[in-house]
C-alpha cells in the first residue's frame, strides 16, 4: 500500500481521536495494523493518544472500587503472624518415661542437663508436637523457596486466615 497525502491526513486525524491501529487500518482499507503503527512512528505522532477503551475504563475506575484479592502471603510472613499469637497452653514438663501419644515430644534443654524435659502440652493433630513447637519444627525456608507451595499444618493455615 502506498501512503497518499489523504491517507496520511486520515491516519493523523483518527490517531489523535484515540482510535486503535487496528481500527485505523480497517477504515483506511488495504493496510495492516503494523503498517499504521509504523507510519505513525515515522510521522512522530505522539506515543499513543488515549484510546476510546482506555477512556471508558478510566471513567469506570472512578465510579467503582476494584476489589483485589490480597497478595499471597509468603511462608515467612505466615509463620511470623502466628508467632505473634501468644495463646499457647502452659508447658506440662514430662520425662522420657512419661511421654505418650497425648504429650508434645519437643525436648527442652539438652539430655545431659539435669533440668532436661519434654514439653508435655497436647499435641497438634497428627504431629508429635504442640501448636508452639509445630511452628518451630516447620521453620520458614529461605527466600528462594518462599514461593513454593508446600503442605503447611492446618492449624497454621487457620491462624493465618484469622490473622489476615
Chimera marker file (.cmm) of the C-alpha trace (Angstrom):
<marker_set name="trace">
<marker id="1" x="0.000" y="0.000" z="0.000" r="1" g="1" b="0" radius="0.5"/>
<marker id="2" x="1.251" y="3.464" z="-0.763" r="1" g="1" b="0" radius="0.5"/>
<marker id="3" x="0.642" y="6.286" z="1.675" r="1" g="1" b="0" radius="0.5"/>
<marker id="4" x="-1.139" y="9.105" z="-0.136" r="1" g="1" b="0" radius="0.5"/>
<marker id="5" x="-1.482" y="12.534" z="1.428" r="1" g="1" b="0" radius="0.5"/>
<marker id="6" x="-5.184" y="11.836" z="2.005" r="1" g="1" b="0" radius="0.5"/>
<marker id="7" x="-4.453" y="8.587" z="3.847" r="1" g="1" b="0" radius="0.5"/>
<marker id="8" x="-1.733" y="10.233" z="5.957" r="1" g="1" b="0" radius="0.5"/>
<marker id="9" x="-4.152" y="13.014" z="6.982" r="1" g="1" b="0" radius="0.5"/>
<marker id="10" x="-6.855" y="10.440" z="7.805" r="1" g="1" b="0" radius="0.5"/>
<marker id="11" x="-4.300" y="8.476" z="9.858" r="1" g="1" b="0" radius="0.5"/>
<marker id="12" x="-3.331" y="11.610" z="11.825" r="1" g="1" b="0" radius="0.5"/>
<marker id="13" x="-6.970" y="12.501" z="12.445" r="1" g="1" b="0" radius="0.5"/>
<marker id="14" x="-8.003" y="9.027" z="13.616" r="1" g="1" b="0" radius="0.5"/>
<marker id="15" x="-4.825" y="8.644" z="15.667" r="1" g="1" b="0" radius="0.5"/>
<marker id="16" x="-5.456" y="11.919" z="17.519" r="1" g="1" b="0" radius="0.5"/>
<marker id="17" x="-9.054" y="10.846" z="18.224" r="1" g="1" b="0" radius="0.5"/>
<marker id="18" x="-7.739" y="7.770" z="20.006" r="1" g="1" b="0" radius="0.5"/>
<marker id="19" x="-8.666" y="5.057" z="17.522" r="1" g="1" b="0" radius="0.5"/>
<marker id="20" x="-6.632" y="1.867" z="17.737" r="1" g="1" b="0" radius="0.5"/>
<marker id="21" x="-4.188" y="0.956" z="14.983" r="1" g="1" b="0" radius="0.5"/>
<marker id="22" x="-6.479" y="-1.932" z="14.005" r="1" g="1" b="0" radius="0.5"/>
<marker id="23" x="-9.476" y="0.401" z="13.688" r="1" g="1" b="0" radius="0.5"/>
<marker id="24" x="-7.460" y="2.869" z="11.617" r="1" g="1" b="0" radius="0.5"/>
<marker id="25" x="-6.211" y="0.106" z="9.303" r="1" g="1" b="0" radius="0.5"/>
<marker id="26" x="-9.779" y="-1.079" z="8.799" r="1" g="1" b="0" radius="0.5"/>
<marker id="27" x="-11.033" y="2.439" z="7.975" r="1" g="1" b="0" radius="0.5"/>
<marker id="28" x="-8.168" y="3.170" z="5.585" r="1" g="1" b="0" radius="0.5"/>
<marker id="29" x="-8.577" y="-0.157" z="3.825" r="1" g="1" b="0" radius="0.5"/>
<marker id="30" x="-5.821" y="-2.164" z="2.076" r="1" g="1" b="0" radius="0.5"/>
<marker id="31" x="-3.399" y="-1.691" z="5.000" r="1" g="1" b="0" radius="0.5"/>
<marker id="32" x="-2.447" y="-3.547" z="8.173" r="1" g="1" b="0" radius="0.5"/>
<marker id="33" x="-2.285" y="-2.617" z="11.813" r="1" g="1" b="0" radius="0.5"/>
<marker id="34" x="1.522" y="-2.868" z="11.727" r="1" g="1" b="0" radius="0.5"/>
<marker id="35" x="1.707" y="-0.544" z="8.707" r="1" g="1" b="0" radius="0.5"/>
<marker id="36" x="-0.380" y="2.015" z="10.612" r="1" g="1" b="0" radius="0.5"/>
<marker id="37" x="1.863" y="1.756" z="13.676" r="1" g="1" b="0" radius="0.5"/>
<marker id="38" x="4.992" y="2.077" z="11.529" r="1" g="1" b="0" radius="0.5"/>
<marker id="39" x="3.688" y="5.128" z="9.688" r="1" g="1" b="0" radius="0.5"/>
<marker id="40" x="2.557" y="6.777" z="12.929" r="1" g="1" b="0" radius="0.5"/>
<marker id="41" x="6.033" y="6.222" z="14.316" r="1" g="1" b="0" radius="0.5"/>
<marker id="42" x="7.716" y="7.678" z="11.220" r="1" g="1" b="0" radius="0.5"/>
<marker id="43" x="5.384" y="10.695" z="11.395" r="1" g="1" b="0" radius="0.5"/>
<marker id="44" x="6.439" y="11.178" z="15.025" r="1" g="1" b="0" radius="0.5"/>
<marker id="45" x="2.848" y="11.142" z="16.222" r="1" g="1" b="0" radius="0.5"/>
<marker id="46" x="2.500" y="11.207" z="19.990" r="1" g="1" b="0" radius="0.5"/>
<marker id="47" x="3.451" y="7.904" z="21.599" r="1" g="1" b="0" radius="0.5"/>
<marker id="48" x="-0.158" y="6.919" z="21.972" r="1" g="1" b="0" radius="0.5"/>
<marker id="49" x="-3.226" y="9.032" z="22.145" r="1" g="1" b="0" radius="0.5"/>
<marker id="50" x="-5.596" y="7.641" z="24.759" r="1" g="1" b="0" radius="0.5"/>
<marker id="51" x="-7.881" y="5.162" z="23.080" r="1" g="1" b="0" radius="0.5"/>
<marker id="52" x="-11.631" y="5.170" z="23.497" r="1" g="1" b="0" radius="0.5"/>
<marker id="53" x="-11.396" y="1.975" z="25.512" r="1" g="1" b="0" radius="0.5"/>
<marker id="54" x="-8.889" y="3.407" z="27.974" r="1" g="1" b="0" radius="0.5"/>
<marker id="55" x="-11.132" y="6.460" z="28.461" r="1" g="1" b="0" radius="0.5"/>
<marker id="56" x="-14.031" y="4.175" z="29.297" r="1" g="1" b="0" radius="0.5"/>
<marker id="57" x="-12.007" y="2.156" z="31.783" r="1" g="1" b="0" radius="0.5"/>
<marker id="58" x="-10.782" y="5.355" z="33.486" r="1" g="1" b="0" radius="0.5"/>
<marker id="59" x="-14.310" y="6.648" z="33.976" r="1" g="1" b="0" radius="0.5"/>
<marker id="60" x="-15.353" y="3.217" z="35.238" r="1" g="1" b="0" radius="0.5"/>
<marker id="61" x="-12.432" y="3.180" z="37.682" r="1" g="1" b="0" radius="0.5"/>
<marker id="62" x="-13.600" y="6.473" z="39.157" r="1" g="1" b="0" radius="0.5"/>
<marker id="63" x="-17.075" y="5.075" z="39.831" r="1" g="1" b="0" radius="0.5"/>
<marker id="64" x="-16.174" y="1.620" z="41.085" r="1" g="1" b="0" radius="0.5"/>
<marker id="65" x="-13.639" y="0.440" z="43.556" r="1" g="1" b="0" radius="0.5"/>
<marker id="66" x="-11.932" y="-2.620" z="42.173" r="1" g="1" b="0" radius="0.5"/>
<marker id="67" x="-11.601" y="-5.232" z="44.872" r="1" g="1" b="0" radius="0.5"/>
<marker id="68" x="-8.459" y="-7.231" z="44.515" r="1" g="1" b="0" radius="0.5"/>
<marker id="69" x="-7.579" y="-10.273" z="46.500" r="1" g="1" b="0" radius="0.5"/>
<marker id="70" x="-4.667" y="-9.651" z="48.825" r="1" g="1" b="0" radius="0.5"/>
<marker id="71" x="-1.276" y="-10.766" z="47.609" r="1" g="1" b="0" radius="0.5"/>
<marker id="72" x="-0.482" y="-14.271" z="48.743" r="1" g="1" b="0" radius="0.5"/>
<marker id="73" x="1.441" y="-14.352" z="51.996" r="1" g="1" b="0" radius="0.5"/>
<marker id="74" x="4.904" y="-15.775" z="51.901" r="1" g="1" b="0" radius="0.5"/>
<marker id="75" x="5.715" y="-18.683" z="54.193" r="1" g="1" b="0" radius="0.5"/>
<marker id="76" x="7.870" y="-16.402" z="56.321" r="1" g="1" b="0" radius="0.5"/>
<marker id="77" x="5.030" y="-13.910" z="56.779" r="1" g="1" b="0" radius="0.5"/>
<marker id="78" x="2.618" y="-16.705" z="57.691" r="1" g="1" b="0" radius="0.5"/>
<marker id="79" x="4.899" y="-18.010" z="60.417" r="1" g="1" b="0" radius="0.5"/>
<marker id="80" x="5.650" y="-14.546" z="61.744" r="1" g="1" b="0" radius="0.5"/>
<marker id="81" x="1.938" y="-13.767" z="62.055" r="1" g="1" b="0" radius="0.5"/>
<marker id="82" x="1.365" y="-16.969" z="64.014" r="1" g="1" b="0" radius="0.5"/>
<marker id="83" x="4.275" y="-16.329" z="66.330" r="1" g="1" b="0" radius="0.5"/>
<marker id="84" x="2.570" y="-13.074" z="67.333" r="1" g="1" b="0" radius="0.5"/>
<marker id="85" x="-0.215" y="-15.160" z="68.874" r="1" g="1" b="0" radius="0.5"/>
<marker id="86" x="0.903" y="-15.954" z="72.414" r="1" g="1" b="0" radius="0.5"/>
<marker id="87" x="-2.164" y="-18.031" z="73.370" r="1" g="1" b="0" radius="0.5"/>
<marker id="88" x="-0.405" y="-21.325" z="74.000" r="1" g="1" b="0" radius="0.5"/>
<marker id="89" x="-1.248" y="-23.601" z="76.903" r="1" g="1" b="0" radius="0.5"/>
<marker id="90" x="1.308" y="-23.841" z="79.702" r="1" g="1" b="0" radius="0.5"/>
<marker id="91" x="4.066" y="-26.414" z="79.483" r="1" g="1" b="0" radius="0.5"/>
<marker id="92" x="3.500" y="-29.677" z="81.291" r="1" g="1" b="0" radius="0.5"/>
<marker id="93" x="7.081" y="-30.969" z="81.792" r="1" g="1" b="0" radius="0.5"/>
<marker id="94" x="7.424" y="-34.717" z="81.180" r="1" g="1" b="0" radius="0.5"/>
<marker id="95" x="10.328" y="-37.116" z="81.405" r="1" g="1" b="0" radius="0.5"/>
<marker id="96" x="11.083" y="-39.587" z="78.620" r="1" g="1" b="0" radius="0.5"/>
<marker id="97" x="9.259" y="-42.339" z="80.500" r="1" g="1" b="0" radius="0.5"/>
<marker id="98" x="6.108" y="-40.203" z="80.842" r="1" g="1" b="0" radius="0.5"/>
<marker id="99" x="5.719" y="-39.440" z="77.118" r="1" g="1" b="0" radius="0.5"/>
<marker id="100" x="2.627" y="-40.754" z="75.356" r="1" g="1" b="0" radius="0.5"/>
<marker id="101" x="0.584" y="-40.070" z="72.218" r="1" g="1" b="0" radius="0.5"/>
<marker id="102" x="-1.172" y="-37.282" z="74.164" r="1" g="1" b="0" radius="0.5"/>
<marker id="103" x="2.006" y="-35.315" z="75.000" r="1" g="1" b="0" radius="0.5"/>
<marker id="104" x="4.228" y="-32.974" z="72.999" r="1" g="1" b="0" radius="0.5"/>
<marker id="105" x="7.595" y="-34.603" z="72.449" r="1" g="1" b="0" radius="0.5"/>
<marker id="106" x="9.592" y="-31.393" z="71.966" r="1" g="1" b="0" radius="0.5"/>
<marker id="107" x="12.799" y="-31.591" z="74.033" r="1" g="1" b="0" radius="0.5"/>
<marker id="108" x="13.578" y="-28.665" z="76.319" r="1" g="1" b="0" radius="0.5"/>
<marker id="109" x="17.246" y="-28.283" z="77.104" r="1" g="1" b="0" radius="0.5"/>
<marker id="110" x="19.978" y="-30.861" z="76.491" r="1" g="1" b="0" radius="0.5"/>
<marker id="111" x="19.713" y="-34.520" z="77.542" r="1" g="1" b="0" radius="0.5"/>
<marker id="112" x="22.929" y="-34.191" z="79.576" r="1" g="1" b="0" radius="0.5"/>
<marker id="113" x="21.447" y="-31.376" z="81.667" r="1" g="1" b="0" radius="0.5"/>
<marker id="114" x="19.780" y="-32.072" z="84.987" r="1" g="1" b="0" radius="0.5"/>
<marker id="115" x="16.696" y="-29.979" z="84.147" r="1" g="1" b="0" radius="0.5"/>
<marker id="116" x="16.077" y="-31.661" z="80.751" r="1" g="1" b="0" radius="0.5"/>
<marker id="117" x="12.424" y="-32.492" z="79.982" r="1" g="1" b="0" radius="0.5"/>
<marker id="118" x="9.859" y="-32.695" z="77.170" r="1" g="1" b="0" radius="0.5"/>
<marker id="119" x="7.183" y="-30.040" z="76.619" r="1" g="1" b="0" radius="0.5"/>
<marker id="120" x="4.191" y="-32.229" z="77.540" r="1" g="1" b="0" radius="0.5"/>
<marker id="121" x="1.458" y="-29.999" z="76.060" r="1" g="1" b="0" radius="0.5"/>
<marker id="122" x="-1.337" y="-31.546" z="73.996" r="1" g="1" b="0" radius="0.5"/>
<marker id="123" x="-0.016" y="-32.385" z="70.505" r="1" g="1" b="0" radius="0.5"/>
<marker id="124" x="-1.496" y="-30.714" z="67.447" r="1" g="1" b="0" radius="0.5"/>
<marker id="125" x="-3.383" y="-33.091" z="65.154" r="1" g="1" b="0" radius="0.5"/>
<marker id="126" x="-1.183" y="-35.779" z="63.660" r="1" g="1" b="0" radius="0.5"/>
<marker id="127" x="2.022" y="-34.049" z="64.736" r="1" g="1" b="0" radius="0.5"/>
<marker id="128" x="4.112" y="-35.148" z="67.714" r="1" g="1" b="0" radius="0.5"/>
<marker id="129" x="4.359" y="-31.506" z="68.864" r="1" g="1" b="0" radius="0.5"/>
<marker id="130" x="2.054" y="-28.883" z="70.354" r="1" g="1" b="0" radius="0.5"/>
<marker id="131" x="0.980" y="-25.749" z="68.418" r="1" g="1" b="0" radius="0.5"/>
<marker id="132" x="4.024" y="-23.771" z="69.516" r="1" g="1" b="0" radius="0.5"/>
<marker id="133" x="6.551" y="-26.456" z="68.675" r="1" g="1" b="0" radius="0.5"/>
<marker id="134" x="4.924" y="-27.244" z="65.333" r="1" g="1" b="0" radius="0.5"/>
<marker id="135" x="5.881" y="-23.655" z="64.499" r="1" g="1" b="0" radius="0.5"/>
<marker id="136" x="9.490" y="-24.338" z="65.428" r="1" g="1" b="0" radius="0.5"/>
<marker id="137" x="9.535" y="-27.657" z="63.588" r="1" g="1" b="0" radius="0.5"/>
<marker id="138" x="8.194" y="-26.065" z="60.393" r="1" g="1" b="0" radius="0.5"/>
<marker id="139" x="10.521" y="-23.089" z="60.125" r="1" g="1" b="0" radius="0.5"/>
<marker id="140" x="10.179" y="-20.838" z="57.070" r="1" g="1" b="0" radius="0.5"/>
<marker id="141" x="12.661" y="-21.589" z="54.313" r="1" g="1" b="0" radius="0.5"/>
<marker id="142" x="14.926" y="-19.091" z="52.630" r="1" g="1" b="0" radius="0.5"/>
<marker id="143" x="13.502" y="-16.582" z="50.144" r="1" g="1" b="0" radius="0.5"/>
<marker id="144" x="14.189" y="-18.681" z="47.048" r="1" g="1" b="0" radius="0.5"/>
<marker id="145" x="11.978" y="-21.407" z="48.456" r="1" g="1" b="0" radius="0.5"/>
<marker id="146" x="9.472" y="-18.913" z="49.895" r="1" g="1" b="0" radius="0.5"/>
<marker id="147" x="7.152" y="-19.147" z="46.905" r="1" g="1" b="0" radius="0.5"/>
<marker id="148" x="6.929" y="-22.926" z="46.858" r="1" g="1" b="0" radius="0.5"/>
<marker id="149" x="3.526" y="-24.212" z="47.823" r="1" g="1" b="0" radius="0.5"/>
<marker id="150" x="4.135" y="-26.810" z="50.483" r="1" g="1" b="0" radius="0.5"/>
<marker id="151" x="1.960" y="-28.636" z="52.960" r="1" g="1" b="0" radius="0.5"/>
<marker id="152" x="1.528" y="-26.404" z="55.958" r="1" g="1" b="0" radius="0.5"/>
<marker id="153" x="-0.190" y="-27.783" z="59.039" r="1" g="1" b="0" radius="0.5"/>
<marker id="154" x="-3.919" y="-26.974" z="59.166" r="1" g="1" b="0" radius="0.5"/>
<marker id="155" x="-3.569" y="-25.129" z="62.489" r="1" g="1" b="0" radius="0.5"/>
<marker id="156" x="-1.128" y="-22.722" z="60.860" r="1" g="1" b="0" radius="0.5"/>
<marker id="157" x="-3.423" y="-22.155" z="57.863" r="1" g="1" b="0" radius="0.5"/>
<marker id="158" x="-6.321" y="-21.383" z="60.258" r="1" g="1" b="0" radius="0.5"/>
<marker id="159" x="-4.198" y="-18.935" z="62.241" r="1" g="1" b="0" radius="0.5"/>
<marker id="160" x="-3.013" y="-17.201" z="59.063" r="1" g="1" b="0" radius="0.5"/>
<marker id="161" x="-6.577" y="-16.813" z="57.801" r="1" g="1" b="0" radius="0.5"/>
<marker id="162" x="-7.764" y="-15.428" z="61.132" r="1" g="1" b="0" radius="0.5"/>
<marker id="163" x="-4.784" y="-13.043" z="61.361" r="1" g="1" b="0" radius="0.5"/>
<marker id="164" x="-5.326" y="-11.676" z="57.831" r="1" g="1" b="0" radius="0.5"/>
<link id1="1" id2="2" r="1" g="1" b="0" radius="0.2"/>
<link id1="2" id2="3" r="1" g="1" b="0" radius="0.2"/>
<link id1="3" id2="4" r="1" g="1" b="0" radius="0.2"/>
<link id1="4" id2="5" r="1" g="1" b="0" radius="0.2"/>
<link id1="5" id2="6" r="1" g="1" b="0" radius="0.2"/>
<link id1="6" id2="7" r="1" g="1" b="0" radius="0.2"/>
<link id1="7" id2="8" r="1" g="1" b="0" radius="0.2"/>
<link id1="8" id2="9" r="1" g="1" b="0" radius="0.2"/>
<link id1="9" id2="10" r="1" g="1" b="0" radius="0.2"/>
<link id1="10" id2="11" r="1" g="1" b="0" radius="0.2"/>
<link id1="11" id2="12" r="1" g="1" b="0" radius="0.2"/>
<link id1="12" id2="13" r="1" g="1" b="0" radius="0.2"/>
<link id1="13" id2="14" r="1" g="1" b="0" radius="0.2"/>
<link id1="14" id2="15" r="1" g="1" b="0" radius="0.2"/>
<link id1="15" id2="16" r="1" g="1" b="0" radius="0.2"/>
<link id1="16" id2="17" r="1" g="1" b="0" radius="0.2"/>
<link id1="17" id2="18" r="1" g="1" b="0" radius="0.2"/>
<link id1="18" id2="19" r="1" g="1" b="0" radius="0.2"/>
<link id1="19" id2="20" r="1" g="1" b="0" radius="0.2"/>
<link id1="20" id2="21" r="1" g="1" b="0" radius="0.2"/>
<link id1="21" id2="22" r="1" g="1" b="0" radius="0.2"/>
<link id1="22" id2="23" r="1" g="1" b="0" radius="0.2"/>
<link id1="23" id2="24" r="1" g="1" b="0" radius="0.2"/>
<link id1="24" id2="25" r="1" g="1" b="0" radius="0.2"/>
<link id1="25" id2="26" r="1" g="1" b="0" radius="0.2"/>
<link id1="26" id2="27" r="1" g="1" b="0" radius="0.2"/>
<link id1="27" id2="28" r="1" g="1" b="0" radius="0.2"/>
<link id1="28" id2="29" r="1" g="1" b="0" radius="0.2"/>
<link id1="29" id2="30" r="1" g="1" b="0" radius="0.2"/>
<link id1="30" id2="31" r="1" g="1" b="0" radius="0.2"/>
<link id1="31" id2="32" r="1" g="1" b="0" radius="0.2"/>
<link id1="32" id2="33" r="1" g="1" b="0" radius="0.2"/>
<link id1="33" id2="34" r="1" g="1" b="0" radius="0.2"/>
<link id1="34" id2="35" r="1" g="1" b="0" radius="0.2"/>
<link id1="35" id2="36" r="1" g="1" b="0" radius="0.2"/>
<link id1="36" id2="37" r="1" g="1" b="0" radius="0.2"/>
<link id1="37" id2="38" r="1" g="1" b="0" radius="0.2"/>
<link id1="38" id2="39" r="1" g="1" b="0" radius="0.2"/>
<link id1="39" id2="40" r="1" g="1" b="0" radius="0.2"/>
<link id1="40" id2="41" r="1" g="1" b="0" radius="0.2"/>
<link id1="41" id2="42" r="1" g="1" b="0" radius="0.2"/>
<link id1="42" id2="43" r="1" g="1" b="0" radius="0.2"/>
<link id1="43" id2="44" r="1" g="1" b="0" radius="0.2"/>
<link id1="44" id2="45" r="1" g="1" b="0" radius="0.2"/>
<link id1="45" id2="46" r="1" g="1" b="0" radius="0.2"/>
<link id1="46" id2="47" r="1" g="1" b="0" radius="0.2"/>
<link id1="47" id2="48" r="1" g="1" b="0" radius="0.2"/>
<link id1="48" id2="49" r="1" g="1" b="0" radius="0.2"/>
<link id1="49" id2="50" r="1" g="1" b="0" radius="0.2"/>
<link id1="50" id2="51" r="1" g="1" b="0" radius="0.2"/>
<link id1="51" id2="52" r="1" g="1" b="0" radius="0.2"/>
<link id1="52" id2="53" r="1" g="1" b="0" radius="0.2"/>
<link id1="53" id2="54" r="1" g="1" b="0" radius="0.2"/>
<link id1="54" id2="55" r="1" g="1" b="0" radius="0.2"/>
<link id1="55" id2="56" r="1" g="1" b="0" radius="0.2"/>
<link id1="56" id2="57" r="1" g="1" b="0" radius="0.2"/>
<link id1="57" id2="58" r="1" g="1" b="0" radius="0.2"/>
<link id1="58" id2="59" r="1" g="1" b="0" radius="0.2"/>
<link id1="59" id2="60" r="1" g="1" b="0" radius="0.2"/>
<link id1="60" id2="61" r="1" g="1" b="0" radius="0.2"/>
<link id1="61" id2="62" r="1" g="1" b="0" radius="0.2"/>
<link id1="62" id2="63" r="1" g="1" b="0" radius="0.2"/>
<link id1="63" id2="64" r="1" g="1" b="0" radius="0.2"/>
<link id1="64" id2="65" r="1" g="1" b="0" radius="0.2"/>
<link id1="65" id2="66" r="1" g="1" b="0" radius="0.2"/>
<link id1="66" id2="67" r="1" g="1" b="0" radius="0.2"/>
<link id1="67" id2="68" r="1" g="1" b="0" radius="0.2"/>
<link id1="68" id2="69" r="1" g="1" b="0" radius="0.2"/>
<link id1="69" id2="70" r="1" g="1" b="0" radius="0.2"/>
<link id1="70" id2="71" r="1" g="1" b="0" radius="0.2"/>
<link id1="71" id2="72" r="1" g="1" b="0" radius="0.2"/>
<link id1="72" id2="73" r="1" g="1" b="0" radius="0.2"/>
<link id1="73" id2="74" r="1" g="1" b="0" radius="0.2"/>
<link id1="74" id2="75" r="1" g="1" b="0" radius="0.2"/>
<link id1="75" id2="76" r="1" g="1" b="0" radius="0.2"/>
<link id1="76" id2="77" r="1" g="1" b="0" radius="0.2"/>
<link id1="77" id2="78" r="1" g="1" b="0" radius="0.2"/>
<link id1="78" id2="79" r="1" g="1" b="0" radius="0.2"/>
<link id1="79" id2="80" r="1" g="1" b="0" radius="0.2"/>
<link id1="80" id2="81" r="1" g="1" b="0" radius="0.2"/>
<link id1="81" id2="82" r="1" g="1" b="0" radius="0.2"/>
<link id1="82" id2="83" r="1" g="1" b="0" radius="0.2"/>
<link id1="83" id2="84" r="1" g="1" b="0" radius="0.2"/>
<link id1="84" id2="85" r="1" g="1" b="0" radius="0.2"/>
<link id1="85" id2="86" r="1" g="1" b="0" radius="0.2"/>
<link id1="86" id2="87" r="1" g="1" b="0" radius="0.2"/>
<link id1="87" id2="88" r="1" g="1" b="0" radius="0.2"/>
<link id1="88" id2="89" r="1" g="1" b="0" radius="0.2"/>
<link id1="89" id2="90" r="1" g="1" b="0" radius="0.2"/>
<link id1="90" id2="91" r="1" g="1" b="0" radius="0.2"/>
<link id1="91" id2="92" r="1" g="1" b="0" radius="0.2"/>
<link id1="92" id2="93" r="1" g="1" b="0" radius="0.2"/>
<link id1="93" id2="94" r="1" g="1" b="0" radius="0.2"/>
<link id1="94" id2="95" r="1" g="1" b="0" radius="0.2"/>
<link id1="95" id2="96" r="1" g="1" b="0" radius="0.2"/>
<link id1="96" id2="97" r="1" g="1" b="0" radius="0.2"/>
<link id1="97" id2="98" r="1" g="1" b="0" radius="0.2"/>
<link id1="98" id2="99" r="1" g="1" b="0" radius="0.2"/>
<link id1="99" id2="100" r="1" g="1" b="0" radius="0.2"/>
<link id1="100" id2="101" r="1" g="1" b="0" radius="0.2"/>
<link id1="101" id2="102" r="1" g="1" b="0" radius="0.2"/>
<link id1="102" id2="103" r="1" g="1" b="0" radius="0.2"/>
<link id1="103" id2="104" r="1" g="1" b="0" radius="0.2"/>
<link id1="104" id2="105" r="1" g="1" b="0" radius="0.2"/>
<link id1="105" id2="106" r="1" g="1" b="0" radius="0.2"/>
<link id1="106" id2="107" r="1" g="1" b="0" radius="0.2"/>
<link id1="107" id2="108" r="1" g="1" b="0" radius="0.2"/>
<link id1="108" id2="109" r="1" g="1" b="0" radius="0.2"/>
<link id1="109" id2="110" r="1" g="1" b="0" radius="0.2"/>
<link id1="110" id2="111" r="1" g="1" b="0" radius="0.2"/>
<link id1="111" id2="112" r="1" g="1" b="0" radius="0.2"/>
<link id1="112" id2="113" r="1" g="1" b="0" radius="0.2"/>
<link id1="113" id2="114" r="1" g="1" b="0" radius="0.2"/>
<link id1="114" id2="115" r="1" g="1" b="0" radius="0.2"/>
<link id1="115" id2="116" r="1" g="1" b="0" radius="0.2"/>
<link id1="116" id2="117" r="1" g="1" b="0" radius="0.2"/>
<link id1="117" id2="118" r="1" g="1" b="0" radius="0.2"/>
<link id1="118" id2="119" r="1" g="1" b="0" radius="0.2"/>
<link id1="119" id2="120" r="1" g="1" b="0" radius="0.2"/>
<link id1="120" id2="121" r="1" g="1" b="0" radius="0.2"/>
<link id1="121" id2="122" r="1" g="1" b="0" radius="0.2"/>
<link id1="122" id2="123" r="1" g="1" b="0" radius="0.2"/>
<link id1="123" id2="124" r="1" g="1" b="0" radius="0.2"/>
<link id1="124" id2="125" r="1" g="1" b="0" radius="0.2"/>
<link id1="125" id2="126" r="1" g="1" b="0" radius="0.2"/>
<link id1="126" id2="127" r="1" g="1" b="0" radius="0.2"/>
<link id1="127" id2="128" r="1" g="1" b="0" radius="0.2"/>
<link id1="128" id2="129" r="1" g="1" b="0" radius="0.2"/>
<link id1="129" id2="130" r="1" g="1" b="0" radius="0.2"/>
<link id1="130" id2="131" r="1" g="1" b="0" radius="0.2"/>
<link id1="131" id2="132" r="1" g="1" b="0" radius="0.2"/>
<link id1="132" id2="133" r="1" g="1" b="0" radius="0.2"/>
<link id1="133" id2="134" r="1" g="1" b="0" radius="0.2"/>
<link id1="134" id2="135" r="1" g="1" b="0" radius="0.2"/>
<link id1="135" id2="136" r="1" g="1" b="0" radius="0.2"/>
<link id1="136" id2="137" r="1" g="1" b="0" radius="0.2"/>
<link id1="137" id2="138" r="1" g="1" b="0" radius="0.2"/>
<link id1="138" id2="139" r="1" g="1" b="0" radius="0.2"/>
<link id1="139" id2="140" r="1" g="1" b="0" radius="0.2"/>
<link id1="140" id2="141" r="1" g="1" b="0" radius="0.2"/>
<link id1="141" id2="142" r="1" g="1" b="0" radius="0.2"/>
<link id1="142" id2="143" r="1" g="1" b="0" radius="0.2"/>
<link id1="143" id2="144" r="1" g="1" b="0" radius="0.2"/>
<link id1="144" id2="145" r="1" g="1" b="0" radius="0.2"/>
<link id1="145" id2="146" r="1" g="1" b="0" radius="0.2"/>
<link id1="146" id2="147" r="1" g="1" b="0" radius="0.2"/>
<link id1="147" id2="148" r="1" g="1" b="0" radius="0.2"/>
<link id1="148" id2="149" r="1" g="1" b="0" radius="0.2"/>
<link id1="149" id2="150" r="1" g="1" b="0" radius="0.2"/>
<link id1="150" id2="151" r="1" g="1" b="0" radius="0.2"/>
<link id1="151" id2="152" r="1" g="1" b="0" radius="0.2"/>
<link id1="152" id2="153" r="1" g="1" b="0" radius="0.2"/>
<link id1="153" id2="154" r="1" g="1" b="0" radius="0.2"/>
<link id1="154" id2="155" r="1" g="1" b="0" radius="0.2"/>
<link id1="155" id2="156" r="1" g="1" b="0" radius="0.2"/>
<link id1="156" id2="157" r="1" g="1" b="0" radius="0.2"/>
<link id1="157" id2="158" r="1" g="1" b="0" radius="0.2"/>
<link id1="158" id2="159" r="1" g="1" b="0" radius="0.2"/>
<link id1="159" id2="160" r="1" g="1" b="0" radius="0.2"/>
<link id1="160" id2="161" r="1" g="1" b="0" radius="0.2"/>
<link id1="161" id2="162" r="1" g="1" b="0" radius="0.2"/>
<link id1="162" id2="163" r="1" g="1" b="0" radius="0.2"/>
<link id1="163" id2="164" r="1" g="1" b="0" radius="0.2"/>
</marker_set>
